[in-house]
Amino acid sequence: MKIRPLYDRVVVRRKEEEETTAGGILLPGSAKEKPNQGEVIAIGDGKVLDSGELRALAVKVGDTVVFGQYAGSNTIEIDGEELIIMGESEIFAVVD
């Protein structure tokens, strides 16, 4: 199944949760924090400005992005994979 977000929305696949801490302590499932990085897998056409023009998004498919801990409260499951739909404004940075 494919998904195509509308306007300035972005679909992100969250990175895998860390299994151990930096000190090497193994974390049980309930203690793991959800990572705030992910890969962009789909983008919308762009943001419609007040003038009616369409501004292209600053991110592209394949980018690794950083977003807030509570960004993208809209999660969906497609083909057994959890994906996040968020607005472009919820993305803080692109990791090079």
Secondary structure by P-SEA (a helix, b strand, c coil): ccccccccbbbbbbccccccccccccccccccccccccccccccccccccccbbbbbcccccbbbbbccccccbbbbcccbbbbbbcccccccccc
